[in-house]
C-alpha cells in the first residue's frame, strides 16, 4: 500500500454500494472503503444528512484523494422499484458493483404483547426486505461476472434474545439467514456473502436507547432485570470497529470466507 493508503489499496478499482451511509456504522463503512481505494456509492433515505456525509468524506478526512470516488444516491431500501432504478443508475455512472454492504436499519422497541403491527412491519421492511431488494438488484450481475462480496450488517441481537426488542432481533436474525442462503446459492459463481453482527456501538441509534447518565454503565456492566449480559471487554464499540471487519470481509484477504456471521460485540454474547 502506498503512503496515503490509496494508490495500492486493497479495494482499488472496485465499486462499493453502501446502504444507510449517512451516519453511524454506514458512514464508517463508507469511509473505510474509501480508505482502501474503492469507489463508493453511498445511499440513504435521509438526503440532507447523506449530502453532508458525502461532502465530508469527499474532502479527504484521512481517505487520501477521495474526491470523485464517493457519490451520494438518495434511496429508500423498502422501495423495490426505486432500488432497481438506483442500482441501474449507479452501475451506469460508476461501473458494475463489486461490493454490497447492507447497513440500513431501523429500531422499534416494545414488549411483544404491546407491539403494534405497524412497528413490526416497518422494522422488517427495512432490516430484512431491504436486504432482499438490494441483493436481488446487485447479486445477479456479480454472479454473471464471477466475482463479488456481500456483507449484511445485522446485530448480535440476531443470536441472543433481547427484552423489548423482538421485532429488531427477529428482523436481524432473518437478514443473517437470508444472507447465508444467498451465499450458498451463489458460491459456485464466485460471490461471497457474510454477515457482521455488532453489539452496542456508539451510534445515534444506540444513544436513543439511553434514558439517563447511568445508561451507558448498564450497557457495560449488564442488567440483570432485563437478562442482559455486559461487555467483557469493558467498552462500547466505535463504528470504525465494525467497519474494519466489514472491509476485511469485502477484501481478497477473506477470499475463502462465506456464509459466516462475525460478532463484533466485545464478547457480550459470550460466543
N, C-alpha and C positions, 0 to 999 in steps of 0.2 A: 504494500500500500504506500502511496506517496505521502509526503509530509502533511498535506491537507486532508488526507484520508479519502480523496475523491477519485483522482485520476485512475487509480487501480483499485477502486472499491470493490468489495466482494459482490455487489449487485450492479456494477456499472453496466449501462446499456439495457437494463431491464425496466419494464413499465410495471408499476405497482398501483393498485386501486385500493384505497383505504376508506371504509365507511366510518361514520362517527368521528371524523377527523378534526372537528372544530375545537375540541378541548379534551382534557383528561388523557386517558390512555391512547385514544385515537390520535391526538395531536403528537404525543410522544412517539408513537409508531411512525407517523409520517416523518418526523424529524430524524429518527434513527435510520429509516430507509433512505432519506436524502443523504445522510452522512456516508452511507455505504455506496452511494453513486447512482441509485435508482432515480428514474423519472416518476414522480408521484402524482396520481390523480386523487386529490383529497375531496371527499364528498361528505355532506352533512345536510340535514334538513333545516339548519339554522343559518341562512345565507349571510347575515351580517357578521356573526361570530366566525364563520368559515372564511370570509373575505379577510378579516383581521388576522386570523391564524396564518393564512397563505401569505399575506404581506410580511408578517413577522419572520416566517421561515424562509421566504424568498430573499430577505435581507441578509441572510447568512446565518448568524447566530450559531456559529460553530459547525455549519454544514458545508464549509468550503464555498464554491461558486454555485449556490443553489438557484440563483435567478434563472428562470426559464425551465427549471426542472420540476417545479411544482405548480399545478393548476387546480383551481377550485371548481367544483361542479355541484351546485345545489341538488340534493337528491333525497327523496323520501323512500326508504327501502321497502315500505309497505305497498308501494305503487308498482305493481308488476310491469306494466307497460312503460311507466316512467323509467324504471330500471333498465329495461331493454333499450330504450332510446338513449339513455345516458351512456351505457356501455358502448353502443354503436358510435356515439359521438367521441368518446374517449379513445377508442381504437382508431377512429378516423383521424383524430388530431395528434395523438401521442404514439400510436402504434399498438400492436397486439398486447394484451395484458398478460404478463408473465407471473404476476403475484397478486393474489386477492387476500386482503385481510379484513375480515368481518368484525368490526368493533362496535358498531351502532347498537345501543341497548337502552332500555328504559326500565324503571323500577316502580312498581306499585305495591305497597305493603298493606297488611291487614290480616286478621285471623281468617282461616278458611270459611268458617261459618258465617262471616260477615262480608266476605269479599264480593264485590259487585261483578256481575258478568262482564260489564264493560271494561273493568280493570283487567280481568283475566284475558280478555280478547286483545286489549291494547298491548299488553306485555308480550303475548305470543306473536302478534302481528309484526313487531319489530325484532324481538330477540330470536325468534325461530323462523317464521315465514320470510322475514327479510333475508336471512341467510340462504334460504331456498331460492329466492328470487335472484340474488347476486350470483349464486353458484350456477344456476341454470344458464344465466346470461353469459357467464365468463368461461366456465369449465369446458364447454363443448369445443371452443376454439383452442384451448390448451391441449385437449386430447388430440385434436387434429394435428397440432404442431408437434406433439410428442414430448411436451415438457410443461411444467407449471407447478406452482405451490399455492396451496390454500391454507390459511390459518384462521380459525374462528376463535375469537376471544370470548370465552364463556365466563365461568366463575367457579370458585371452589364450592359454592352452594349447589352446583350440579352433582356433587358427590356426598354431601352431608346435609341432613335436614336443618332448616332454619325456621324458628318460630316466627310467624307473621310474614314469611317470605315465600309462600307456597307457589304463587304464580311465577315469580322470578326464578326460583330454584328449578321448577318443573320446565320452564322455557329454556333455561340454560342446559339442563340435562338433555332435553330433546335436541338442542343445537349440537351438543357434543356427539350424540349418537348419530344424528344426521350426517355430520362431517365425517365420522368414521365409515358409515355406509357408503358415502360418496367416494371416500378414499379407496375402499375395496373395489368399487366398480370401475374406477379409472386408473388403478395402479398399473395395469398392463400397458396403458397408454403413456406412462411416464409422468403422471401427475400425482403429487403427494398432498395429502390432506391431514392436517393435525389441528388440535385444539390446545389453547393455553387457558388455564383456569386460575385467575388471580384470586387472592384473598383480599382482605381490607387494604385498599390503595388510596392514597391521598388525592382524591378527585372531588369535584363538586357533588357527584352522586353520593360519595361516602360521607362528606361533611353534612349533607342534607339530612342524614340519619341521626346526627348527633344532637342531643337535647340539652346539652349543658357542658360546663367545663370538665366534668368528670367522665364524659362520654368516651373520649379517646383512651383514658386509663382503663375503662371497662373492656374496650376492644383488645387492648394489650394483655390484660390480666384474665379475661374471660368473665362470663356472667352465669353463675350457677342457676339463677332464676329462669333464664331462657335456654339453659342447657347448651351454652356456647363455650367452646374452648377458647383459650387465649392464644397468643402468638409466641411460640417458644423462642424465636429469635429476638423478641422484645422490641420490634419496630414495625411500623406500618409501612408498606411498600410505597415507593415513589413510582409514578407512571413509567419512568425510564427503566425500572427493574423488569417490568412486564415487557416493554418494548424490546429490550435486548434479547429476551427469549424468543419473541416473535421473529426478529431479524435472523437469529440463528436458524430457526426452522425454515425460513424462506431461502436460506443460502445453500450453496452446494456442500457446505460443511455438514449439513443434515440430509445428504442425498439418499441415505438408506433408512430414513425415519419417516414412517407414515402411519396413519390411523392411531396416533397416540394422543393422550391428554396429559399435558405437563402442568403440574400445580406449582404456582409461584405465590406462595402464601406464608412463607416464614415458618412452615411446619404446622400451621393452625389445624389442618385436617388430620394430623398425626398419621399421614400415609407413609 
